[in-house]
Amino acid sequence: MSTNQLEPRPVSPDIEQQRHRNTPAHPDDPLGGPEHLDFNEDDDPPTPRFMQDQGPWKKWKWVPYPVRKYGKIAFRWMRGPQNPKVWRIEPFFPVVQHAPLHLLDKFLPNRIHQIFLYMGYVAVWIIIFAIVMWRGQVASEVATYGVPMDISCGVTYWSAGNSCGLDGVNCRPFNGSGFAFRCPSNCASYKVLNPRAVGAQEVVYAPLVVGGPPDPTNEENAIYRGDSFICGSAVHSGVISNSQGGCGVVSLVGEQQNFVSTNRHGINSIGFDSYFPLSIAFESGIECNAKDVRWSLLAVSVVFTTFLSLFTTSSSVFFFTTFIGIFWQVGMASDPPSYTTIPGLFSNILGKFLPAMFCAWVFYDKMGVRRTLHGLSAQVEKTILWLGGCWVGALTNYTFDFIPIQRLTGHDLEQQPGAKAALAIIVIVLFVIAVGQIWCFRQEGRLIRYLKLYALFILAIIICLVLPNLSLRIHHYILALLLVPGTSLQTRPSLLYQGILIGLFINGIARWGFDSVLQTAVALQGDAQIGSPLPVILAPIINTTLSTITFRWEPPPGVRYDGISILVNDVERYRGFFGDDGSDHFTWSRDNVSDYNEYFRFGFMSGTTSGDYTKAGIWTEDLDWVDPEPGPSKVKARALDIPDSEQVSRAVW
């Protein structure tokens, strides 16, 4: 028997979808397909909001949710990829860069033999360095004067301000004396770091060389003011070479007038249109043979460090040998501290060497130098980038001398032209470098650890900035200590950055030592003004018949000031104490035939110590008076000691 059954009629998919859409869903029906929920099997399952506050983020519930959300995103990014990449330098042209290593293994495969070769190599280096250094100390005797005396670039006969005493009595004699001297090279770059008064001018960030040949077209008969740098004046006059140094004879020629400004041999001298009681000149026709051997010593050290870099893969041998060699090169030759004898210089550098070696070990073992250099077989790239960068940093007195920043202090940045712009450029460059280093650290999965370290550095700097009565001073070696950890990568840029920073550390310690990172205002001040009150000078009385000028002043602002000091043409001519007879005025007379301007400065005294002086008031050659401009004159106060190395010893006068 047959049964007729109706076959179900197929329904269009669109109609079926419409039917489901119009049919009310049961509350227990499962969720629909992708049109209801987008879900990717590769994604992490979404976490409900109430569960996000559990786990390690629970203690951050007080932070607003949007901040936590983006903080988590940033934290996940800083953790880096799941499979970190360890940076390794694959050398370009490996056959060429590995050739020195293959050559060494071919002729000296035994490690013991290589150790003996290294010891002999270092011994030869030391012997050659010592011989060249010794030869450089030989100078021919000068008839009548004997062996030239070594002086530094900043030595003068006359101290600044009133340090030479009333009428310059502490700096006598003014003429009839002299001595044979010997100057190092590069004295043209020795500059005053705080303004120094010369008449109505204030000289800063320039060599203090006042005067020159009277005839600008002729180098003969050059006369310089007594407070001029002797070595800078000798370079300006052509007696010695700036690049090689040299020796000569300087003589005191007493009072001279009208010191002419000229530009010679890379030094632009300062003019002074009045007279000065002590002047210097250089004797001509002197037979004196001596030169600075710092460039010869530099060539020796560069050659030996280059061959060492090419023929060794040991990171410790390369780093410590290079560090020691460059340290002694800088300290003894390339940028030595002020000294009078070689034994004294050697003692100075030796005292800095031992603590510097401890810092070298910290750099190598704790700050990432080992990680950067270990296993590096790109010999040529290591030599060019790391060693070359280290020499650039160590010779900063030549390589970075063009940057108009002498000291990284607010005072210097304010007064030095171009310093703020230069600092802005440096900050931008450092920011770009930091971005690149951050990306590399993230790829290695080490970014968070180093961010924590630099957070501690920043916290320490902030604490130093807020300490009362102390100022933060960022020295060369402090920059290296702060930034070297950020170069703990084996990349080509890191090789260069790390080498430069290690060189900066070497130069800073060998030249200046471990100066404190926190210094008082007096220590930072140097020979700048001290901010003391200035005398208020009343209108002077001028007697044109007798050619005299009489000054009076208002009473001092407090009992702490005991008297007043007056400089005429930068020489102290009056020192009076309040309460003494005639202490309320000062009369200065001029020779009737004098046709020069005269410059007057006034400053209070506390005891026998003078404070700041006013700017220069001018008594013109026509007997007219020009009032001083407001503010202090930048001359050194008497209370500040003059380093022995910066003034000619009276034993040679």
C-alpha positions as semicolon CSV with decimal commas, in nm:
position;residue;x (nm);y (nm);z (nm)
1;M;0,000;0,000;0,000
2;S;0,135;0,323;-0,092
3;T;0,130;0,624;0,123
4;N;0,152;0,966;-0,024
5;Q;0,382;1,195;0,176
6;L;0,438;1,557;0,097
7;E;0,802;1,637;0,046
8;P;0,907;1,943;0,247
9;R;0,948;2,235;0,023
10;P;1,291;2,392;0,037
11;V;1,303;2,738;0,189
12;S;1,524;3,013;0,065
13;P;1,812;3,098;0,305
14;D;1,703;3,462;0,308
15;I;1,352;3,362;0,415
16;E;1,491;3,129;0,681
17;Q;1,711;3,408;0,818
18;Q;1,411;3,645;0,820
19;R;1,203;3,383;1,003
20;H;1,466;3,351;1,277
21;R;1,487;3,727;1,305
22;N;1,109;3,759;1,353
23;T;1,079;3,470;1,598
24;P;1,126;3,582;1,959
25;A;1,430;3,415;2,117
26;H;1,399;3,210;2,431
27;P;1,604;3,345;2,721
28;D;1,792;3,017;2,744
29;D;1,871;2,997;2,375
30;P;2,245;2,996;2,301
31;L;2,407;3,293;2,143
32;G;2,396;3,310;1,771
33;G;2,680;3,298;1,525
34;P;2,937;3,553;1,429
35;E;2,672;3,816;1,365
36;H;2,620;3,828;1,744
37;L;2,980;3,792;1,866
38;D;3,313;3,857;1,696
39;F;3,566;3,617;1,837
40;N;3,907;3,518;1,710
41;E;4,045;3,188;1,833
42;D;4,395;3,338;1,840
43;D;4,292;3,618;2,078
44;D;4,302;3,595;2,456
45;P;3,953;3,550;2,601
46;P;3,805;3,877;2,722
47;T;3,826;3,940;3,095
48;P;3,524;4,085;3,278
49;R;3,579;4,422;3,444
50;F;3,533;4,284;3,798
51;M;3,808;4,027;3,735
52;Q;4,051;4,284;3,597
53;D;4,095;4,427;3,946
54;Q;4,222;4,093;4,077
55;G;4,579;3,966;4,063
56;P;4,883;4,197;4,040
57;W;4,671;4,501;3,948
58;K;4,455;4,477;4,258
59;K;4,671;4,723;4,452
60;W;4,622;4,983;4,176
61;K;4,243;5,001;4,214
62;W;4,275;5,360;4,335
63;V;4,410;5,459;3,992
64;P;4,138;5,560;3,742
65;Y;4,047;5,282;3,502
66;P;4,160;5,461;3,180
67;V;4,502;5,521;3,334
68;R;4,529;5,157;3,437
69;K;4,418;5,045;3,094
70;Y;4,680;5,239;2,904
71;G;4,936;5,166;3,174
72;K;4,888;4,793;3,111
73;I;4,929;4,849;2,740
74;A;5,253;5,041;2,797
75;F;5,379;4,779;3,040
76;R;5,311;4,496;2,794
77;W;5,496;4,694;2,525
78;M;5,795;4,755;2,753
79;R;5,822;4,385;2,833
80;G;5,914;4,333;2,471
81;P;5,845;4,041;2,240
82;Q;5,783;3,688;2,370
83;N;6,101;3,574;2,197
84;P;6,362;3,842;2,280
85;K;6,635;3,913;2,031
86;V;6,991;3,931;2,163
87;W;7,189;4,178;1,956
88;R;7,512;4,051;1,806
89;I;7,733;4,227;1,553
90;E;7,799;4,023;1,242
91;P;8,112;4,178;1,091
92;F;8,114;4,327;0,745
93;F;8,375;4,156;0,526
94;P;8,457;3,891;0,789
95;V;8,759;3,765;0,595
96;V;8,924;4,105;0,626
97;Q;8,826;4,166;0,989
98;H;8,932;3,818;1,103
99;A;9,266;3,831;0,921
100;P;9,464;3,967;1,223
101;L;9,327;3,686;1,442
102;H;9,414;3,418;1,186
103;L;9,761;3,567;1,149
104;L;9,818;3,555;1,525
105;D;9,690;3,197;1,552
106;K;9,910;3,090;1,263
107;F;10,237;3,213;1,413
108;L;10,153;3,187;1,786
109;P;9,889;2,917;1,834
110;N;10,001;2,851;2,193
111;R;9,816;3,062;2,451
112;I;10,123;3,087;2,676
113;H;10,320;3,236;2,389
114;Q;10,042;3,487;2,327
115;I;10,053;3,594;2,693
116;F;10,429;3,650;2,674
117;L;10,381;3,847;2,352
118;Y;10,124;4,067;2,526
119;M;10,356;4,134;2,820
120;G;10,642;4,224;2,588
121;Y;10,412;4,443;2,380
122;V;10,305;4,644;2,684
123;A;10,666;4,671;2,804
124;V;10,780;4,811;2,468
125;W;10,489;5,057;2,475
126;I;10,589;5,185;2,821
127;I;10,957;5,214;2,726
128;I;10,889;5,409;2,406
129;F;10,643;5,637;2,587
130;A;10,899;5,707;2,862
131;I;11,180;5,778;2,614
132;V;10,969;6,022;2,411
133;M;10,851;6,188;2,733
134;W;11,208;6,223;2,858
135;R;11,330;6,366;2,528
136;G;11,052;6,621;2,542
137;Q;11,180;6,757;2,872
138;V;11,519;6,844;2,728
139;A;11,554;7,215;2,656
140;S;11,865;7,408;2,568
141;E;11,997;7,651;2,826
142;V;11,953;8,020;2,759
143;A;12,258;8,238;2,810
144;T;12,236;8,437;3,135
145;Y;11,895;8,288;3,220
146;G;11,974;7,916;3,242
147;V;11,729;7,631;3,182
148;P;11,376;7,752;3,094
149;M;11,115;7,716;3,366
150;D;10,799;7,517;3,285
151;I;10,486;7,729;3,328
152;S;10,121;7,659;3,255
153;C;9,904;7,848;3,007
154;G;9,738;8,069;3,271
155;V;10,047;8,209;3,444
156;T;10,066;8,590;3,477
157;Y;10,281;8,847;3,657
158;W;9,985;9,048;3,786
159;S;9,690;8,909;3,981
160;A;9,335;9,028;3,920
161;G;9,151;9,293;4,121
162;N;9,339;9,427;4,422
163;S;9,531;9,105;4,492
164;C;9,860;9,282;4,418
165;G;9,795;9,521;4,705
166;L;9,803;9,898;4,729
167;D;9,994;10,044;4,431
168;G;10,080;9,687;4,329
169;V;10,339;9,646;4,604
170;N;10,284;9,268;4,622
171;C;10,363;9,228;4,252
172;R;10,688;9,423;4,240
173;P;10,936;9,467;4,076
174;F;10,780;9,636;3,775
175;N;11,090;9,639;3,554
176;G;11,449;9,523;3,526
177;S;11,368;9,154;3,570
178;G;11,274;8,849;3,364
179;F;11,322;8,476;3,324
180;A;11,340;8,200;3,065
181;F;11,012;8,014;3,034
182;R;10,872;7,712;2,856
183;C;10,506;7,680;2,757
184;P;10,302;7,375;2,655
185;S;10,109;7,364;2,330
186;N;9,750;7,477;2,272
187;C;9,771;7,779;2,505
188;A;9,565;7,984;2,258
189;S;9,259;7,793;2,381
190;Y;9,318;7,881;2,749
191;K;9,044;8,130;2,841
192;V;8,907;8,316;3,140
193;L;8,577;8,160;3,249
194;N;8,447;8,464;3,439
195;P;8,454;8,823;3,311
196;R;8,775;9,014;3,386
197;A;8,789;9,393;3,385
198;V;9,025;9,570;3,145
199;G;8,947;9,939;3,160
200;A;8,581;9,976;3,067
201;Q;8,577;9,632;2,901
202;E;8,494;9,295;3,050
203;V;8,672;9,000;2,892
204;V;8,524;8,650;2,917
205;Y;8,569;8,319;2,732
206;A;8,877;8,457;2,559
207;P;9,253;8,452;2,624
208;L;9,356;8,737;2,855
209;V;9,613;8,896;2,626
210;V;9,618;9,277;2,648
211;G;9,830;9,461;2,393
212;G;10,065;9,359;2,114
213;P;10,292;9,526;1,861
214;P;10,243;9,907;1,853
215;D;10,244;9,886;1,474
216;P;9,979;9,634;1,361
217;T;10,175;9,572;1,041
218;N;10,495;9,478;1,227
219;E;10,540;9,202;1,487
220;E;10,842;9,366;1,649
221;N;10,844;9,546;1,984
222;A;10,525;9,383;2,113
223;I;10,427;9,513;2,459
224;Y;10,164;9,349;2,680
225;R;9,996;9,451;3,003
226;G;10,131;9,275;3,311
227;D;9,809;9,082;3,379
228;S;9,824;8,912;3,037
229;F;9,879;8,537;3,014
230;I;10,251;8,494;2,947
231;C;10,211;8,189;2,722
232;G;9,916;8,336;2,533
233;S;10,110;8,658;2,480
234;A;10,412;8,460;2,358
235;V;10,192;8,282;2,102
236;H;10,038;8,614;1,995
237;S;10,381;8,774;1,948
238;G;10,511;8,476;1,749
239;V;10,781;8,379;2,000
240;I;10,641;8,025;2,038
241;S;10,409;7,805;1,834
242;N;10,060;7,726;1,957
243;S;10,070;7,374;1,812
244;Q;10,417;7,284;1,944
245;G;10,468;7,514;2,243
246;G;10,821;7,637;2,297
247;C;11,046;7,853;2,510
248;G;11,161;8,213;2,529
249;V;11,258;8,495;2,764
250;V;11,006;8,739;2,912
251;S;11,117;9,073;3,057
252;L;10,949;9,333;3,276
253;V;10,951;9,673;3,107
254;G;10,771;9,888;3,366
255;E;10,490;10,131;3,293
256;Q;10,364;10,148;2,935
257;Q;10,070;10,318;2,765
258;N;9,822;10,260;2,487
259;F;9,815;9,883;2,445
260;V;9,705;9,805;2,088
261;S;9,454;9,535;1,997
262;T;9,566;9,305;1,713
263;N;9,472;8,963;1,578
264;R;9,778;8,742;1,539
265;H;9,845;8,368;1,535
266;G;9,487;8,279;1,627
267;I;9,458;8,517;1,924
268;N;9,266;8,845;1,915
269;S;9,432;9,061;2,180
270;I;9,251;9,324;2,388
271;G;9,319;9,695;2,357
272;F;9,367;9,933;2,650
273;D;9,391;10,307;2,585
274;S;9,557;10,410;2,912
275;Y;9,866;10,322;3,117
276;F;9,956;10,029;3,342
277;P;10,248;10,013;3,591
278;L;10,376;9,668;3,491
279;S;10,427;9,553;3,133
280;I;10,603;9,261;2,970
281;A;10,794;9,207;2,647
282;F;10,975;8,913;2,488
283;E;11,341;8,928;2,401
284;S;11,430;8,864;2,039
285;G;11,724;8,665;1,907
286;I;11,713;8,411;2,190
287;E;11,847;8,065;2,106
288;C;11,611;7,825;2,278
289;N;11,515;7,482;2,147
290;A;11,222;7,307;2,310
291;K;10,886;7,178;2,199
292;D;10,585;7,004;2,342
293;V;10,591;6,631;2,260
294;R;10,224;6,563;2,334
295;W;10,152;6,497;1,966
296;S;10,441;6,251;1,939
297;L;10,320;6,073;2,252
298;L;9,966;6,071;2,114
299;A;10,088;5,905;1,794
300;V;10,266;5,637;1,999
301;S;9,959;5,564;2,211
302;V;9,719;5,560;1,915
303;V;9,937;5,313;1,724
304;F;9,977;5,076;2,018
305;T;9,606;5,080;2,112
306;T;9,509;5,024;1,748
307;F;9,725;4,714;1,707
308;L;9,605;4,582;2,042
309;S;9,243;4,626;1,931
310;L;9,301;4,446;1,601
311;F;9,485;4,145;1,743
312;T;9,281;4,058;2,053
313;T;8,928;3,932;2,106
314;S;8,954;3,927;2,486
315;S;8,718;4,196;2,609
316;S;8,898;4,234;2,943
317;V;9,248;4,260;2,792
318;F;9,131;4,512;2,536
319;F;8,929;4,729;2,775
320;F;9,164;4,752;3,072
321;T;9,481;4,792;2,865
322;T;9,320;5,063;2,654
323;F;9,177;5,239;2,960
324;I;9,516;5,248;3,134
325;G;9,706;5,360;2,824
326;I;9,467;5,643;2,736
327;F;9,443;5,755;3,100
328;W;9,819;5,810;3,127
329;Q;9,836;5,964;2,780
330;V;9,575;6,225;2,874
331;G;9,713;6,290;3,223
332;M;10,079;6,317;3,126
333;A;10,058;6,473;2,781
334;S;9,733;6,546;2,597
335;D;9,545;6,740;2,868
336;P;9,752;6,746;3,188
337;P;9,656;6,944;3,498
338;S;9,866;7,247;3,590
339;Y;10,214;7,144;3,701
340;T;10,564;7,279;3,751
341;T;10,770;6,957;3,748
342;I;10,728;6,617;3,585
343;P;10,763;6,428;3,917
344;G;10,487;6,647;4,059
345;L;10,267;6,574;3,758
346;F;10,335;6,199;3,785
347;S;10,239;6,206;4,153
348;N;9,917;6,392;4,069
349;I;9,811;6,141;3,801
350;L;9,908;5,842;4,016
351;G;9,681;5,967;4,295
352;K;9,387;5,974;4,052
353;F;9,477;5,646;3,880
354;L;9,392;5,398;4,158
355;P;9,032;5,516;4,218
356;A;8,989;5,551;3,841
357;M;9,077;5,182;3,800
358;F;8,807;5,088;4,048
359;C;8,559;5,283;3,835
360;A;8,695;5,103;3,527
361;W;8,612;4,769;3,689
362;V;8,261;4,895;3,769
363;F;8,218;5,003;3,406
364;Y;8,334;4,666;3,280
365;D;8,167;4,425;3,519
366;K;7,859;4,611;3,641
367;M;7,765;4,867;3,376
368;G;7,767;4,663;3,060
369;V;8,106;4,708;2,894
370;R;8,167;4,334;2,918
371;R;7,833;4,263;2,748
372;T;7,913;4,505;2,467
373;L;8,264;4,374;2,394
374;H;8,235;4,003;2,484
375;G;8,243;3,772;2,183
376;L;8,291;4,062;1,942
377;S;8,502;3,950;1,645
378;A;8,448;4,254;1,420
379;Q;8,803;4,374;1,481
380;V;8,807;4,667;1,241
381;E;8,463;4,793;1,344
382;K;8,558;4,767;1,712
383;T;8,874;4,966;1,645
384;I;8,700;5,239;1,449
385;L;8,384;5,272;1,658
386;W;8,477;5,189;2,018
387;L;8,848;5,277;2,024
388;G;8,805;5,574;1,790
389;G;8,515;5,703;1,998
390;C;8,720;5,661;2,316
391;W;9,001;5,874;2,174
392;V;8,748;6,138;2,064
393;G;8,608;6,157;2,417
394;A;8,950;6,152;2,584
395;L;9,071;6,444;2,369
396;T;8,768;6,658;2,444
397;N;8,990;6,965;2,490
398;Y;9,041;6,944;2,112
399;T;8,745;6,751;1,972
400;F;8,464;6,928;2,162
401;D;8,634;7,264;2,214
402;F;8,402;7,425;1,957
403;I;8,096;7,371;2,180
404;P;8,032;7,701;2,366
405;I;7,974;7,537;2,705
406;Q;8,260;7,553;2,953
407;R;8,072;7,437;3,263
408;L;7,723;7,292;3,291
409;T;7,596;7,541;3,549
410;G;7,312;7,792;3,534
411;H;7,552;8,083;3,579
412;D;7,771;7,980;3,285
413;L;7,474;7,903;3,061
414;E;7,340;8,253;3,126
415;Q;7,662;8,444;3,056
416;Q;7,822;8,243;2,774
417;P;7,698;8,337;2,426
418;G;7,547;8,044;2,239
419;A;7,549;7,814;2,543
420;K;7,171;7,773;2,564
421;A;7,137;7,695;2,193
422;A;7,423;7,444;2,215
423;L;7,263;7,278;2,517
424;A;6,929;7,254;2,334
425;I;7,098;7,083;2,039
426;I;7,278;6,841;2,273
427;V;6,951;6,755;2,448
428;I;6,780;6,686;2,114
429;V;7,067;6,462;2,000
430;L;7,062;6,273;2,331
431;F;6,684;6,229;2,301
432;V;6,716;6,077;1,953
433;I;6,992;5,846;2,076
434;A;6,785;5,747;2,380
435;V;6,487;5,654;2,160
436;G;6,707;5,422;1,955
437;Q;6,859;5,262;2,265
438;I;6,514;5,212;2,423
439;W;6,393;5,025;2,117
440;C;6,700;4,799;2,121
441;F;6,662;4,725;2,493
442;R;6,295;4,637;2,437
443;Q;6,392;4,390;2,165
444;E;6,620;4,217;2,417
445;G;6,350;4,221;2,687
446;R;6,566;4,429;2,926
447;L;6,393;4,765;2,899
448;I;6,199;4,757;3,227
449;R;6,509;4,680;3,433
450;Y;6,699;4,973;3,284
451;L;6,404;5,207;3,319
452;K;6,403;5,126;3,691
453;L;6,776;5,206;3,708
454;Y;6,734;5,542;3,537
455;A;6,434;5,621;3,756
456;L;6,672;5,588;4,053
457;F;6,923;5,815;3,876
458;I;6,654;6,078;3,817
459;L;6,538;6,054;4,178
460;A;6,896;6,105;4,299
461;I;6,936;6,410;4,072
462;I;6,610;6,560;4,202
463;I;6,726;6,511;4,562
464;C;7,056;6,682;4,479
465;L;6,872;6,974;4,321
466;V;6,658;7,044;4,628
467;L;6,936;7,023;4,888
468;P;6,982;7,365;5,052
469;N;7,303;7,569;5,006
470;L;7,443;7,319;4,755
471;S;7,445;7,320;4,376
472;L;7,447;7,018;4,146
473;R;7,751;7,007;3,917
474;I;7,749;6,757;3,631
475;H;8,115;6,679;3,558
476;H;8,262;6,478;3,270
477;Y;8,289;6,164;3,478
478;I;7,934;6,201;3,613
479;L;7,796;6,203;3,257
480;A;7,981;5,879;3,187
481;L;7,856;5,714;3,507
482;L;7,499;5,811;3,421
483;L;7,496;5,716;3,055
484;V;7,727;5,414;3,016
485;P;7,460;5,167;3,143
486;G;7,242;5,277;2,852
487;T;7,504;5,146;2,607
488;S;7,498;4,786;2,735
489;L;7,419;4,646;2,390
490;Q;7,631;4,489;2,120
491;T;7,525;4,716;1,838
492;R;7,735;4,945;1,625
493;P;7,583;5,267;1,765
494;S;7,637;5,138;2,120
495;L;8,004;5,073;2,044
496;L;8,048;5,435;1,942
497;Y;7,846;5,582;2,230
498;Q;8,022;5,369;2,490
499;G;8,368;5,454;2,359
500;I;8,297;5,829;2,369
501;L;8,159;5,809;2,724
502;I;8,457;5,610;2,855
503;G;8,685;5,869;2,693
504;L;8,494;6,153;2,862
505;F;8,538;5,979;3,196
506;I;8,912;5,940;3,140
507;N;8,955;6,305;3,043
508;G;8,747;6,431;3,334
509;I;8,939;6,235;3,598
510;A;9,289;6,271;3,453
511;R;9,250;6,647;3,402
512;W;9,024;6,760;3,686
513;G;8,998;6,472;3,931
514;F;8,696;6,352;4,129
515;D;8,537;6,689;4,197
516;S;8,226;6,675;4,410
517;V;7,891;6,645;4,238
518;L;7,754;6,886;4,502
519;Q;7,938;7,214;4,542
520;T;7,882;7,531;4,739
521;A;7,810;7,863;4,573
522;V;8,159;7,986;4,668
523;A;8,324;7,686;4,500
524;L;8,123;7,737;4,181
525;Q;8,174;8,112;4,191
526;G;8,548;8,102;4,130
527;D;8,657;8,457;4,048
528;A;8,306;8,585;3,970
529;Q;8,135;8,860;4,168
530;I;8,001;8,769;4,513
531;G;7,687;8,985;4,517
532;S;7,801;9,232;4,784
533;P;7,655;9,588;4,801
534;L;7,821;9,854;4,587
535;P;7,924;10,203;4,703
536;V;7,705;10,492;4,591
537;I;7,942;10,755;4,451
538;L;7,836;11,119;4,462
539;A;7,905;11,358;4,176
540;P;8,284;11,416;4,173
541;I;8,447;11,758;4,201
542;I;8,685;11,826;3,912
543;N;8,951;12,097;3,930
544;T;9,057;12,159;3,572
545;T;9,333;12,399;3,678
546;L;9,510;12,146;3,899
547;S;9,385;11,845;3,700
548;T;9,240;11,676;4,008
549;I;8,919;11,487;4,074
550;T;8,770;11,434;4,423
551;F;8,526;11,157;4,505
552;R;8,285;11,126;4,797
553;W;8,041;10,848;4,875
554;E;7,736;10,771;5,080
555;P;7,774;10,584;5,413
556;P;7,796;10,203;5,391
557;P;7,472;10,000;5,419
558;G;7,579;9,826;5,741
559;V;7,840;9,800;6,012
560;R;7,995;9,492;5,853
561;Y;8,175;9,713;5,601
562;D;8,487;9,880;5,739
563;G;8,625;10,077;5,448
564;I;8,642;10,139;5,076
565;S;8,887;10,034;4,805
566;I;8,938;10,227;4,480
567;L;9,100;10,091;4,164
568;V;9,248;10,326;3,905
569;N;9,323;10,156;3,573
570;D;9,269;9,819;3,747
571;V;9,533;9,895;4,013
572;E;9,438;9,962;4,376
573;R;9,531;10,324;4,452
574;Y;9,330;10,391;4,769
575;R;9,228;10,189;5,072
576;G;9,055;10,387;5,346
577;F;8,878;10,277;5,664
578;F;8,567;10,455;5,790
579;G;8,639;10,665;6,098
580;D;8,998;10,749;6,001
581;D;9,090;11,105;5,915
582;G;9,020;11,181;5,549
583;S;8,833;10,854;5,497
584;D;8,527;11,031;5,354
585;H;8,688;11,139;5,027
586;F;8,959;11,052;4,776
587;T;9,145;11,296;4,551
588;W;9,330;11,182;4,242
589;S;9,563;11,411;4,050
590;R;9,670;11,378;3,691
591;D;9,982;11,488;3,511
592;N;9,896;11,800;3,313
593;V;10,047;11,652;2,999
594;S;9,855;11,325;3,026
595;D;9,621;11,262;2,736
596;Y;9,478;10,924;2,839
597;N;9,147;10,817;2,986
598;E;9,154;10,684;3,342
599;Y;8,916;10,420;3,478
600;F;8,788;10,417;3,840
601;R;8,617;10,135;4,029
602;F;8,489;10,142;4,388
603;G;8,424;9,857;4,631
604;F;8,351;9,814;5,002
605;M;8,592;9,628;5,231
606;S;8,524;9,403;5,528
607;G;8,847;9,407;5,722
608;T;9,110;9,390;5,450
609;T;8,891;9,181;5,219
610;S;8,723;9,363;4,933
611;G;8,382;9,281;4,791
612;D;8,247;9,352;4,445
613;Y;8,359;9,663;4,259
614;T;8,141;9,895;4,056
615;K;8,171;9,912;3,682
616;A;8,428;10,159;3,556
617;G;8,365;10,531;3,571
618;I;8,579;10,720;3,318
619;W;8,773;11,042;3,370
620;T;8,834;11,130;3,009
621;E;9,140;11,293;2,861
622;D;8,929;11,612;2,832
623;L;8,876;11,608;3,212
624;D;8,509;11,511;3,180
625;W;8,352;11,249;3,407
626;V;8,143;10,957;3,276
627;D;7,941;10,782;3,547
628;P;7,978;10,404;3,579
629;E;7,699;10,186;3,451
630;P;7,481;10,010;3,711
631;G;7,589;9,675;3,849
632;P;7,912;9,516;3,966
633;S;8,233;9,493;3,772
634;K;8,356;9,139;3,723
635;V;8,691;9,152;3,901
636;K;8,826;8,902;4,148
637;A;8,785;8,984;4,515
638;R;9,091;8,992;4,736
639;A;8,957;8,714;4,958
640;L;8,982;8,457;4,679
641;D;9,319;8,286;4,676
642;I;9,530;8,285;4,362
643;P;9,663;7,938;4,276
644;D;10,040;7,923;4,294
645;S;10,051;7,778;3,944
646;E;9,873;8,087;3,803
647;Q;10,124;8,351;3,917
648;V;10,494;8,375;3,846
649;S;10,698;8,271;4,147
650;R;10,900;8,559;4,292
651;A;11,198;8,326;4,303
652;V;11,244;8,375;3,928
653;W;11,184;8,752;3,920
